[in-house]
């Protein structure tokens, strides 16, 4: 097949498109830092997960050490069962504790993991028991109002000002 | 009110059905003739050159300005919440998920779709298609199939160029002009954009839009009335129908891809 001068331009066009794809994949989506190695899974039960979602980060000392794999509801204990996938390179003691935290005032929720003192490390399939639920704003307000009502319980101050 | 007669309603329904049937048959012919396009890649190459290379300038310039505007508007809104470092993520996600494929498809319909319709409509009007049939050359195979596959190839590439240029445009406004931190701009973008669910779906969307726009343009040209007025109407209908189809399909695709 004979070469035509369109060959060059179409080739350049296709290469430009491929270059755009590579640029987007590397610079926008950070393909190189994708984690293909699988970690080990542990489960934990929370009374209330608040707004935690799958794929949320698991951080220790602020460093991302894993991801939330899945969240299901256990209708035996009426708790949320959260499966975490922790990076293989990080090991945590068996009695580590989990907390659901919020990044910033309105930010996304993530799980903070604090190392315990046990000599044995977590292995795949372990279940963490020391967990602290998410802070739910409505419950906080409810507690606040309740304690306020207890403080000034006797007369209502509505008419006393007059 | 003569058009209320039942026979007129019947005629309208029947002609709609006939149009739909013709469209479906043409679509099936285009899909079935992939081997014809592979046998003569030169034809496809020339059409990619015509549809793709010549659309590159308008796509790149539009992408640049859309990126500029996204960054400016996003900056003013995000400033109120004190989270201007999320600007990179905002620009990249809006471009990849929606604006890139959709605006590219609309521009592609206006730039390349109309020229396809007018070209084929004029071939029909000048009886070139009939002449080819007389010479036992299938006009669908020789004329329509290379153009169809060229459009399907060119559209995702153009959409990728639009996205990349738009991201760079957003960076130009955010970092050198407004003076945001470049590291935060890129790292927030990289944290929020997923290769498969965002970039992959962007490519899938643009591929579907390429199919749609090229097919609408070819169908309108092929079924145009062989008169100057018929060709001009067909060209207008290409833009209207392709744009509506792209926007409606975009809603469907978005609902399917990003619902959960």
Boltz contact constraints between the chains, C-beta under 6 A:
constraints:
  - contact:
      token1: [A, 6]
      token2: [B, 45]
      max_distance: 6.0
  - contact:
      token1: [A, 6]
      token2: [B, 46]
      max_distance: 6.0
  - contact:
      token1: [A, 6]
      token2: [B, 49]
      max_distance: 6.0
  - contact:
      token1: [A, 9]
      token2: [B, 49]
      max_distance: 6.0
  - contact:
      token1: [A, 9]
      token2: [B, 53]
      max_distance: 6.0
  - contact:
      token1: [A, 10]
      token2: [B, 45]
      max_distance: 6.0
  - contact:
      token1: [A, 10]
      token2: [B, 48]
      max_distance: 6.0
  - contact:
      token1: [A, 10]
      token2: [B, 49]
      max_distance: 6.0
  - contact:
      token1: [A, 13]
      token2: [B, 52]
      max_distance: 6.0
  - contact:
      token1: [A, 13]
      token2: [B, 53]
      max_distance: 6.0
  - contact:
      token1: [A, 17]
      token2: [B, 157]
      max_distance: 6.0
  - contact:
      token1: [A, 17]
      token2: [B, 160]
      max_distance: 6.0
  - contact:
      token1: [A, 20]
      token2: [B, 160]
      max_distance: 6.0
  - contact:
      token1: [A, 20]
      token2: [B, 161]
      max_distance: 6.0
  - contact:
      token1: [A, 20]
      token2: [B, 164]
      max_distance: 6.0
  - contact:
      token1: [A, 21]
      token2: [B, 160]
      max_distance: 6.0
  - contact:
      token1: [A, 23]
      token2: [B, 164]
      max_distance: 6.0
  - contact:
      token1: [A, 24]
      token2: [B, 163]
      max_distance: 6.0
  - contact:
      token1: [A, 24]
      token2: [B, 164]
      max_distance: 6.0
  - contact:
      token1: [A, 24]
      token2: [B, 199]
      max_distance: 6.0
  - contact:
      token1: [A, 25]
      token2: [B, 195]
      max_distance: 6.0
  - contact:
      token1: [A, 28]
      token2: [B, 92]
      max_distance: 6.0
  - contact:
      token1: [A, 28]
      token2: [B, 167]
      max_distance: 6.0
  - contact:
      token1: [A, 28]
      token2: [B, 189]
      max_distance: 6.0
  - contact:
      token1: [A, 28]
      token2: [B, 193]
      max_distance: 6.0
  - contact:
      token1: [A, 29]
      token2: [B, 193]
      max_distance: 6.0
  - contact:
      token1: [A, 29]
      token2: [B, 195]
      max_distance: 6.0
  - contact:
      token1: [A, 29]
      token2: [B, 199]
      max_distance: 6.0
  - contact:
      token1: [A, 30]
      token2: [B, 190]
      max_distance: 6.0
  - contact:
      token1: [A, 31]
      token2: [B, 195]
      max_distance: 6.0
